[in-house]
């Protein structure tokens, strides 16, 4: 499908993806960031901060963005990511990925530069974003173009729109070990049958399943996150006190958002010269009733469509 590219009122080049069922996605070339994903009912599925700074040279808080960092940099994931602060280009040669005839998609590329001291090494970072009915698919690829190996950590940061954070539950992370970034990365084992929120949370769940369900009871909607090549999952919500301290986040925004991120953090991704790493993330939504209780885990958490 042809791409619709235009500059918005902030002067940022923007790509609009649409598909026949009526859903849409908006992608900024700056940061390679997805700032909107709407279903066929025109309901926004991604969260965007009420104080989002849409000026260039600063990542926008919200949507979906890719963070690539030197392995061993254990500072907040929200502070990671030179890729989120660079202008990407359209990738005219996305090989070896095949063209997609039945999906609306865009291929982006970001190449390292000699003057960019924040990059981990010489590389090519490619990102395919594809929109299908009820699905948003991201395929990140990083190729080592240097003559020496390097390692890095990676995350796709997904800001999801929810009705009320206190009414949301996450299924699929039970019994897993996790690092708690609020307690100096102390390691614990998840004891709850499902993850719920009653305060600030910043955790890295290790060796998480290929599918995770985020159930929003009030909206009767479930996000299904499917991922490959990114074994960890990050769950983050700043809650009230921390939200007030974040300049580009509204004081009450924490109530209607959450981050559930696909990540490779605990074990580095190591690339030898000319090697390429590829990940995969698929976000989809299914209807779920407040009265239905847990969804069928065989269908949501383990079954592949």
C-alpha positions as a Python dict, from the first residue, in 0.01 Angstrom:
ca = {
    (1, 'X'): (0, 0, 0),
    (2, 'X'): (128, 353, -71),
    (3, 'X'): (255, 551, 226),
    (4, 'X'): (91, 875, 331),
    (5, 'X'): (370, 1105, 453),
    (6, 'X'): (315, 1461, 565),
    (7, 'X'): (446, 1716, 811),
    (8, 'X'): (229, 1792, 1111),
    (9, 'X'): (182, 2133, 1273),
    (10, 'X'): (498, 2074, 1479),
    (11, 'X'): (701, 2026, 1161),
    (12, 'X'): (760, 1654, 1219),
    (13, 'X'): (744, 1416, 922),
    (14, 'X'): (468, 1167, 994),
    (15, 'X'): (357, 846, 824),
    (16, 'X'): (-5, 732, 837),
    (17, 'X'): (-76, 359, 806),
    (18, 'X'): (-432, 246, 736),
    (19, 'X'): (-596, -86, 654),
    (20, 'X'): (-934, -180, 501),
    (21, 'X'): (-1103, -268, 831),
    (22, 'X'): (-1058, 91, 950),
    (23, 'X'): (-771, 80, 1199),
    (24, 'X'): (-479, 320, 1170),
    (25, 'X'): (-135, 399, 1307),
    (26, 'X'): (81, 712, 1301),
    (27, 'X'): (460, 692, 1293),
    (28, 'X'): (708, 976, 1338),
    (29, 'X'): (1033, 960, 1144),
    (30, 'X'): (1187, 1140, 1439),
    (31, 'X'): (1261, 860, 1684),
    (32, 'X'): (1090, 598, 1467),
    (33, 'X'): (811, 633, 1722),
    (34, 'X'): (451, 514, 1693),
    (35, 'X'): (238, 788, 1847),
    (36, 'X'): (-108, 653, 1767),
    (37, 'X'): (-279, 320, 1708),
    (38, 'X'): (-655, 327, 1665),
    (39, 'X'): (-888, 32, 1618),
    (40, 'X'): (-1169, 13, 1362),
    (41, 'X'): (-1392, 204, 1606),
    (42, 'X'): (-1137, 491, 1606),
    (43, 'X'): (-1058, 423, 1972),
    (44, 'X'): (-703, 516, 2069),
    (45, 'X'): (-515, 216, 2208),
    (46, 'X'): (-188, 386, 2298),
    (47, 'X'): (-131, 637, 2574),
    (48, 'X'): (16, 980, 2502),
    (49, 'X'): (108, 1212, 2788),
    (50, 'X'): (-111, 1517, 2834),
    (51, 'X'): (215, 1713, 2864),
    (52, 'X'): (392, 1542, 2574),
    (53, 'X'): (670, 1757, 2431),
    (54, 'X'): (636, 1730, 2054),
    (55, 'X'): (937, 1943, 1969),
    (56, 'X'): (1229, 1788, 1787),
    (57, 'X'): (1542, 1672, 1970),
    (58, 'X'): (1337, 1523, 2252),
    (59, 'X'): (1154, 1191, 2264),
    (60, 'X'): (779, 1214, 2315),
    (61, 'X'): (645, 1039, 2625),
    (62, 'X'): (393, 786, 2508),
    (63, 'X'): (318, 558, 2215),
    (64, 'X'): (574, 290, 2125),
    (65, 'X'): (946, 354, 2093),
    (66, 'X'): (1259, 144, 2058),
    (67, 'X'): (1543, 176, 2312),
    (68, 'X'): (1889, 47, 2231),
    (69, 'X'): (2161, 81, 2496),
    (70, 'X'): (2503, -49, 2582),
    (71, 'X'): (2467, -366, 2782),
    (72, 'X'): (2541, -297, 3146),
    (73, 'X'): (2375, 44, 3150),
    (74, 'X'): (2119, -26, 3418),
    (75, 'X'): (1978, 323, 3452),
    (76, 'X'): (1606, 376, 3399),
    (77, 'X'): (1483, 242, 3068),
    (78, 'X'): (1291, 564, 3027),
    (79, 'X'): (1625, 744, 2992),
    (80, 'X'): (1766, 498, 2742),
    (81, 'X'): (1774, 535, 2375),
    (82, 'X'): (1964, 759, 2140),
    (83, 'X'): (1745, 599, 1870),
    (84, 'X'): (1445, 778, 2020),
    (85, 'X'): (1619, 1111, 1965),
    (86, 'X'): (1736, 1072, 1608),
    (87, 'X'): (1576, 1126, 1270),
    (88, 'X'): (1516, 794, 1096),
    (89, 'X'): (1495, 736, 720),
    (90, 'X'): (1274, 524, 502),
    (91, 'X'): (1448, 193, 432),
    (92, 'X'): (1440, 132, 58),
    (93, 'X'): (1604, -210, 88),
    (94, 'X'): (1450, -396, 383),
    (95, 'X'): (1586, -735, 271),
    (96, 'X'): (1582, -1010, 382),
    (97, 'X'): (1228, -934, 500),
    (98, 'X'): (971, -1013, 230),
    (99, 'X'): (730, -743, 110),
    (100, 'X'): (387, -748, 270),
    (101, 'X'): (104, -734, 18),
    (102, 'X'): (-187, -765, 262),
    (103, 'X'): (-65, -527, 532),
    (104, 'X'): (4, -159, 556),
    (105, 'X'): (367, -128, 658),
    (106, 'X'): (670, 99, 663),
    (107, 'X'): (1036, 7, 685),
    (108, 'X'): (1264, 249, 871),
    (109, 'X'): (1641, 257, 914),
    (110, 'X'): (1884, 433, 1146),
    (111, 'X'): (2258, 414, 1084),
    (112, 'X'): (2524, 501, 1337),
    (113, 'X'): (2741, 804, 1272),
    (114, 'X'): (3100, 875, 1368),
    (115, 'X'): (3002, 1186, 1557),
    (116, 'X'): (2735, 1012, 1764),
    (117, 'X'): (2927, 910, 2074),
    (118, 'X'): (2615, 764, 2237),
    (119, 'X'): (2591, 473, 1996),
    (120, 'X'): (2728, 140, 2119),
    (121, 'X'): (2916, 65, 1799),
    (122, 'X'): (2889, 88, 1422),
    (123, 'X'): (2553, -58, 1328),
    (124, 'X'): (2239, -47, 1115),
    (125, 'X'): (1911, -45, 1306),
    (126, 'X'): (1606, -138, 1100),
    (127, 'X'): (1244, -134, 1212),
    (128, 'X'): (944, -267, 1023),
    (129, 'X'): (605, -144, 1147),
    (130, 'X'): (303, -329, 1006),
    (131, 'X'): (-66, -271, 1060),
    (132, 'X'): (-324, -542, 1013),
    (133, 'X'): (-685, -570, 1126),
    (134, 'X'): (-662, -573, 1506),
    (135, 'X'): (-282, -613, 1509),
    (136, 'X'): (24, -392, 1524),
    (137, 'X'): (351, -570, 1446),
    (138, 'X'): (706, -443, 1501),
    (139, 'X'): (1015, -623, 1371),
    (140, 'X'): (1340, -463, 1494),
    (141, 'X'): (1675, -567, 1350),
    (142, 'X'): (2025, -462, 1450),
    (143, 'X'): (2326, -543, 1229),
    (144, 'X'): (2686, -505, 1343),
    (145, 'X'): (2871, -316, 1069),
    (146, 'X'): (3193, -281, 1271),
    (147, 'X'): (3501, -503, 1271),
    (148, 'X'): (3458, -602, 1635),
    (149, 'X'): (3181, -758, 1841),
    (150, 'X'): (2954, -555, 2066),
    (151, 'X'): (2669, -628, 2304),
    (152, 'X'): (2359, -428, 2387),
    (153, 'X'): (2029, -434, 2572),
    (154, 'X'): (1704, -360, 2392),
    (155, 'X'): (1344, -280, 2471),
    (156, 'X'): (1028, -187, 2289),
    (157, 'X'): (856, 55, 2525),
    (158, 'X'): (478, 20, 2494),
    (159, 'X'): (263, 286, 2658),
    (160, 'X'): (-83, 131, 2664),
    (161, 'X'): (-406, 324, 2721),
    (162, 'X'): (-622, 181, 3002),
    (163, 'X'): (-941, 292, 3173),
    (164, 'X'): (-815, 278, 3534),
    (165, 'X'): (-478, 136, 3639),
    (166, 'X'): (-636, 2, 3958),
    (167, 'X'): (-872, -215, 3750),
    (168, 'X'): (-609, -369, 3523),
    (169, 'X'): (-451, -711, 3564),
    (170, 'X'): (-162, -879, 3383),
    (171, 'X'): (-162, -1254, 3330),
    (172, 'X'): (139, -1456, 3220),
    (173, 'X'): (403, -1328, 3464),
    (174, 'X'): (305, -1542, 3763),
    (175, 'X'): (582, -1756, 3921),
    (176, 'X'): (853, -1566, 3730),
    (177, 'X'): (1164, -1414, 3885),
    (178, 'X'): (1196, -1039, 3851),
    (179, 'X'): (1429, -752, 3936),
    (180, 'X'): (1265, -472, 4132),
    (181, 'X'): (1420, -142, 4022),
    (182, 'X'): (1256, 30, 4319),
    (183, 'X'): (1460, -187, 4555),
    (184, 'X'): (1806, -160, 4398),
    (185, 'X'): (1731, -438, 4149),
    (186, 'X'): (1673, -695, 4422),
    (187, 'X'): (1552, -1026, 4283),
    (188, 'X'): (1216, -1175, 4380),
    (189, 'X'): (974, -1440, 4258),
    (190, 'X'): (623, -1333, 4161),
    (191, 'X'): (373, -1491, 4401),
    (192, 'X'): (46, -1340, 4274),
    (193, 'X'): (-186, -1527, 4040),
    (194, 'X'): (-208, -1209, 3832),
    (195, 'X'): (-26, -877, 3852),
    (196, 'X'): (-235, -581, 3977),
    (197, 'X'): (-146, -223, 4068),
    (198, 'X'): (-183, -33, 4393),
    (199, 'X'): (136, 175, 4380),
    (200, 'X'): (448, 254, 4181),
    (201, 'X'): (594, -40, 3988),
    (202, 'X'): (920, -80, 3795),
    (203, 'X'): (1010, -446, 3740),
    (204, 'X'): (1201, -657, 3489),
    (205, 'X'): (1046, -1005, 3461),
    (206, 'X'): (1295, -1264, 3344),
    (207, 'X'): (1236, -1537, 3085),
    (208, 'X'): (877, -1431, 3034),
    (209, 'X'): (641, -1626, 2805),
    (210, 'X'): (590, -1549, 2439),
    (211, 'X'): (243, -1414, 2519),
    (212, 'X'): (126, -1183, 2796),
    (213, 'X'): (-234, -1067, 2852),
    (214, 'X'): (-320, -720, 2986),
    (215, 'X'): (-686, -728, 3090),
    (216, 'X'): (-878, -399, 3123),
    (217, 'X'): (-1202, -489, 3299),
    (218, 'X'): (-1374, -153, 3262),
    (219, 'X'): (-1311, -128, 2888),
    (220, 'X'): (-1382, -501, 2847),
    (221, 'X'): (-1069, -520, 2638),
    (222, 'X'): (-756, -729, 2659),
    (223, 'X'): (-422, -645, 2503),
    (224, 'X'): (-230, -952, 2395),
    (225, 'X'): (144, -898, 2371),
    (226, 'X'): (331, -1160, 2170),
    (227, 'X'): (709, -1142, 2143),
    (228, 'X'): (1012, -1330, 2018),
    (229, 'X'): (1383, -1261, 2059),
    (230, 'X'): (1314, -1047, 2368),
    (231, 'X'): (1296, -1284, 2666),
    (232, 'X'): (1229, -1026, 2936),
    (233, 'X'): (926, -808, 3010),
    (234, 'X'): (930, -469, 3182),
    (235, 'X'): (626, -346, 3376),
    (236, 'X'): (621, 21, 3476),
    (237, 'X'): (379, 271, 3624),
    (238, 'X'): (504, 578, 3815),
    (239, 'X'): (194, 623, 4037),
    (240, 'X'): (103, 960, 4181),
    (241, 'X'): (415, 1088, 4357),
    (242, 'X'): (657, 998, 4079),
    (243, 'X'): (416, 1125, 3810),
    (244, 'X'): (423, 1471, 3968),
    (245, 'X'): (802, 1470, 3945),
    (246, 'X'): (812, 1386, 3571),
    (247, 'X'): (799, 1713, 3375),
    (248, 'X'): (640, 1573, 3059),
    (249, 'X'): (377, 1361, 3235),
    (250, 'X'): (47, 1495, 3367),
    (251, 'X'): (-13, 1456, 3741),
    (252, 'X'): (-304, 1217, 3687),
    (253, 'X'): (-181, 1050, 3367),
    (254, 'X'): (-58, 747, 3562),
    (255, 'X'): (-421, 644, 3618),
    (256, 'X'): (-486, 580, 3248),
    (257, 'X'): (-158, 430, 3130),
    (258, 'X'): (82, 147, 3185),
    (259, 'X'): (398, 21, 3021),
    (260, 'X'): (442, -347, 2942),
    (261, 'X'): (758, -373, 2737),
    (262, 'X'): (926, -644, 2534),
    (263, 'X'): (1291, -647, 2634),
    (264, 'X'): (1629, -816, 2630),
    (265, 'X'): (1799, -682, 2943),
    (266, 'X'): (1926, -957, 3173),
    (267, 'X'): (2133, -1133, 2906),
    (268, 'X'): (2314, -922, 2648),
    (269, 'X'): (2251, -951, 2278),
    (270, 'X'): (2598, -1018, 2138),
    (271, 'X'): (2672, -951, 1774),
    (272, 'X'): (2992, -1047, 1597),
    (273, 'X'): (3096, -847, 1289),
    (274, 'X'): (2830, -866, 1014),
    (275, 'X'): (2587, -1054, 1240),
    (276, 'X'): (2225, -941, 1274),
    (277, 'X'): (1975, -978, 1557),
    (278, 'X'): (1603, -975, 1490),
    (279, 'X'): (1313, -942, 1733),
    (280, 'X'): (938, -959, 1691),
    (281, 'X'): (648, -798, 1874),
    (282, 'X'): (278, -827, 1798),
    (283, 'X'): (15, -627, 1985),
    (284, 'X'): (-347, -722, 1938),
    (285, 'X'): (-674, -669, 2121),
    (286, 'X'): (-959, -905, 2201),
    (287, 'X'): (-1291, -840, 2372),
    (288, 'X'): (-1317, -953, 2732),
    (289, 'X'): (-1611, -925, 2968),
    (290, 'X'): (-1585, -794, 3323),
    (291, 'X'): (-1793, -1093, 3434),
    (292, 'X'): (-1593, -1354, 3249),
    (293, 'X'): (-1303, -1361, 3494),
    (294, 'X'): (-978, -1493, 3355),
    (295, 'X'): (-959, -1551, 2985),
    (296, 'X'): (-881, -1898, 2863),
    (297, 'X'): (-502, -1911, 2919),
    (298, 'X'): (-463, -2173, 2649),
    (299, 'X'): (-605, -1927, 2398),
    (300, 'X'): (-455, -1600, 2517),
    (301, 'X'): (-122, -1687, 2674),
    (302, 'X'): (-1, -1991, 2486),
    (303, 'X'): (-195, -2035, 2165),
    (304, 'X'): (-60, -1881, 1847),
    (305, 'X'): (-307, -1738, 1599),
}
